[in-house]
Amino acid sequence: MALESYQKAILIDRWLNYPFNFLSEVKFLKVLKEKYSFVAKFNDQSGMYAVDGEEIIGYGLLCKKNTS
């Protein structure tokens, strides 16, 4: 998938029935925010692959651990 298509994609959490387990992005980010603040989010094309025709798009996060 080209970067332009990635930027136009509608990303939604939904159930997938495959022999793979993927975290809910919303739940994962909620847990992460408890101890970290997000500094930057960037495209990670190494995380782009298909699972039975369903494209899985990855990204990276640069986080800073909260001091309190």
C-alpha angles and dihedrals in degrees: 000000000000120000090248090057090047091054091050095045120113106231115204134163112242141152116275123191105211134118087262132087121220125180122239103257092216093052093044093051091047091056092044092052090059091073106014140050119216116244100174142353120207139178114261109196091184086073095057112107140128128248110198090331095313109120114228114200121198133200137182131236128206106207137184119213112240113241097211 
